[in-house]
Amino acid sequence: MANSSNLTSRTPPQPVKGHSVPRFPLRHRIYRLAWMAVWRLLASWTPPQLNRWRCFLLSAFGARIASGAVVRSSAAVWYPPNLIMREDAMIGDGVQCYNMDLVIIGARSVVSQRAFLCGGTHDFTRASRPLVTRPIEIGEDVWIAAEAFIGPGVTVPQGCVIGARAVVTGKLQPWTVYAGNPAKAIRRRELEPGS
């Protein structure tokens, strides 16, 4: 009981001056504004058949997109220069690629509907909550299912399956199926012979 009264009797922290100061230079913010306008006007409404056009736009803004990669029109890429997609990788409908740091999507990997790749967070141990960014690497032959969350600094190794709405913030093993919040290994991924 004494512990709960200590928690309620503490003086609440005072607002931090300057906590809303932009974390990126003006040039970077203008670049992202131009990118968002281009995507919205020239890509966000396009049918699936215009995938090459969408990949061209991403490449024109600095993304490195390999042949056969697919990006759906309703996906959102925060900063194209921080995106690398290998052969036949896919970003599905409604995916949020919040790539404040580098995001690499390996060959034949799929990021499904409304998944969230989050390359940034804040250091909550400091009063000013400074931005902290870390890369995300998705290996080959990975499936990130619908509405899964992949946190900053996560590496999803080859062959993993991340179940729908799973939350991944730590280390994973290759060729393993994960589910839940936080994501836990539920079984090995075994491929059918000849598949």
C-alpha positions as CSV (number, residue, x, y, z in Angstrom):
1,M,0.0,0.0,0.0
2,A,2.9,2.4,0.8
3,N,4.2,1.9,-2.7
4,S,1.0,3.1,-4.4
5,S,0.8,6.2,-2.1
6,N,4.4,7.1,-3.1
7,L,3.5,6.9,-6.7
8,T,0.5,9.2,-6.4
9,S,2.3,11.7,-4.1
10,R,5.1,12.4,-6.5
11,T,5.2,15.8,-8.3
12,P,4.3,15.2,-11.9
13,P,7.1,16.1,-14.4
14,Q,7.0,19.5,-15.8
15,P,6.6,20.0,-19.6
16,V,9.9,19.9,-21.4
17,K,10.7,23.1,-23.3
18,G,11.7,22.4,-26.9
19,H,10.2,18.9,-27.1
20,S,8.4,19.8,-30.3
21,V,11.4,21.1,-32.1
22,P,11.7,19.4,-35.5
23,R,14.2,16.5,-35.5
24,F,15.1,16.8,-39.2
25,P,16.6,19.7,-41.2
26,L,14.3,21.8,-43.3
27,R,15.7,20.4,-46.5
28,H,14.8,16.9,-45.4
29,R,11.3,17.9,-44.5
30,I,10.8,19.6,-47.8
31,Y,12.1,16.5,-49.6
32,R,9.5,14.3,-47.7
33,L,6.7,16.8,-48.4
34,A,7.6,16.7,-52.2
35,W,7.7,12.9,-52.0
36,M,4.3,12.6,-50.3
37,A,2.8,15.0,-52.9
38,V,4.2,13.0,-55.8
39,W,3.0,9.6,-54.3
40,R,-0.4,10.9,-53.6
41,L,-0.9,12.6,-57.0
42,L,0.8,10.1,-59.2
43,A,0.8,6.7,-57.5
44,S,-1.7,6.2,-54.6
45,W,-4.7,5.8,-56.9
46,T,-3.1,3.5,-59.5
47,P,-4.3,0.0,-60.2
48,P,-2.1,-3.1,-59.5
49,Q,-1.0,-3.3,-63.2
50,L,0.9,0.0,-62.8
51,N,3.4,-1.5,-60.3
52,R,6.4,-0.7,-62.5
53,W,5.3,3.0,-62.5
54,R,5.2,3.0,-58.7
55,C,8.6,1.3,-58.5
56,F,10.0,3.9,-60.9
57,L,8.7,6.8,-58.7
58,L,10.3,5.2,-55.6
59,S,13.6,4.8,-57.5
60,A,13.5,8.3,-58.8
61,F,13.3,9.5,-55.1
62,G,16.2,7.3,-54.1
63,A,14.9,3.9,-53.2
64,R,16.8,0.8,-54.5
65,I,14.2,-1.5,-56.0
66,A,15.3,-4.8,-57.7
67,S,13.5,-6.4,-60.6
68,G,10.2,-8.1,-59.8
69,A,9.6,-6.1,-56.6
70,V,6.0,-5.1,-55.9
71,V,4.7,-2.0,-54.0
72,R,1.0,-1.6,-53.7
73,S,-0.5,1.8,-54.3
74,S,-2.0,2.2,-50.8
75,A,1.4,1.5,-49.1
76,A,3.2,4.5,-47.5
77,V,7.0,4.8,-47.6
78,W,8.2,7.6,-45.3
79,Y,11.6,8.2,-46.9
80,P,12.5,6.4,-50.2
81,P,16.3,6.7,-49.9
82,N,16.1,4.5,-46.8
83,L,14.4,1.6,-48.7
84,I,16.0,-1.4,-50.3
85,M,13.9,-4.1,-51.9
86,R,15.5,-7.2,-53.3
87,E,14.2,-9.4,-56.1
88,D,10.5,-10.3,-56.0
89,A,10.0,-8.6,-52.6
90,M,6.6,-7.2,-51.9
91,I,5.1,-4.3,-49.8
92,G,1.3,-5.0,-49.6
93,D,-1.8,-2.8,-49.4
94,G,-1.8,-0.3,-46.5
95,V,1.7,-1.1,-45.3
96,Q,3.3,1.7,-43.3
97,C,7.1,1.7,-44.0
98,Y,8.2,4.3,-41.4
99,N,11.8,4.1,-42.5
100,M,13.5,6.8,-40.5
101,D,16.5,4.5,-40.8
102,L,17.3,1.9,-43.5
103,V,14.8,-0.8,-44.2
104,I,15.9,-3.8,-46.3
105,I,13.4,-6.3,-47.6
106,G,15.0,-9.5,-48.8
107,A,14.3,-11.5,-51.9
108,R,10.9,-13.2,-52.2
109,S,9.7,-11.7,-48.9
110,V,6.2,-10.3,-48.4
111,V,5.1,-7.6,-46.0
112,S,1.3,-8.1,-45.9
113,Q,-1.6,-5.7,-45.5
114,R,-1.3,-2.9,-43.0
115,A,1.9,-4.2,-41.4
116,F,4.0,-1.5,-39.7
117,L,7.7,-1.3,-40.2
118,C,8.8,1.2,-37.6
119,G,12.4,2.4,-37.8
120,G,12.2,5.1,-35.1
121,T,11.3,5.5,-31.5
122,H,12.1,7.9,-28.6
123,D,14.5,7.6,-25.7
124,F,11.9,7.9,-22.9
125,T,14.6,7.8,-20.2
126,R,15.5,11.4,-21.1
127,A,13.1,14.3,-20.4
128,S,13.5,15.6,-24.0
129,R,12.6,12.2,-25.5
130,P,15.2,12.4,-28.3
131,L,14.5,10.5,-31.5
132,V,16.3,7.2,-31.8
133,T,16.5,5.4,-35.2
134,R,17.6,1.9,-36.0
135,P,17.6,-0.1,-39.2
136,I,15.2,-3.0,-40.0
137,E,16.4,-5.9,-42.0
138,I,14.0,-8.5,-43.4
139,G,15.8,-11.6,-44.8
140,E,14.9,-13.8,-47.8
141,D,11.7,-15.8,-48.0
142,V,10.0,-14.1,-45.0
143,W,6.3,-13.5,-44.6
144,I,5.2,-10.7,-42.3
145,A,1.4,-11.2,-42.0
146,A,-1.3,-8.6,-41.8
147,E,-1.0,-5.8,-39.3
148,A,2.2,-7.1,-37.7
149,F,4.5,-4.6,-36.1
150,I,8.3,-4.7,-36.6
151,G,10.2,-2.4,-34.3
152,P,13.4,-0.4,-34.6
153,G,16.6,-2.5,-34.9
154,V,14.9,-5.8,-35.6
155,T,16.3,-8.3,-38.0
156,V,13.8,-10.9,-39.3
157,P,16.0,-13.8,-40.4
158,Q,15.5,-15.9,-43.5
159,G,12.4,-18.0,-43.7
160,C,10.5,-16.5,-40.7
161,V,6.8,-16.1,-40.6
162,I,5.5,-13.3,-38.4
163,G,1.8,-13.9,-37.6
164,A,-1.0,-11.4,-38.0
165,R,-0.8,-8.6,-35.5
166,A,2.3,-9.9,-33.9
167,V,4.7,-7.4,-32.3
168,V,8.4,-8.0,-32.9
169,T,11.0,-6.0,-30.9
170,G,13.7,-8.6,-30.2
171,K,15.9,-11.3,-31.7
172,L,14.4,-14.0,-33.9
173,Q,15.6,-17.4,-35.2
174,P,15.6,-18.3,-38.9
175,W,12.8,-20.6,-40.4
176,T,10.6,-20.1,-37.4
177,V,6.9,-19.1,-37.1
178,Y,6.2,-16.3,-34.5
179,A,2.9,-15.0,-33.2
180,G,1.5,-12.8,-30.4
181,N,2.4,-9.7,-28.5
182,P,5.2,-9.9,-27.7
183,A,6.0,-12.3,-30.6
184,K,6.9,-15.8,-29.4
185,A,8.1,-18.8,-31.4
186,I,5.3,-21.2,-31.9
187,R,7.0,-23.7,-34.3
188,R,9.6,-24.4,-36.9
189,R,8.7,-23.5,-40.5
190,E,9.1,-26.6,-42.6
191,L,8.6,-26.4,-46.3
192,E,6.8,-29.1,-48.3
193,P,9.2,-31.0,-50.6
194,G,9.1,-29.6,-54.1
195,S,7.2,-26.4,-53.1
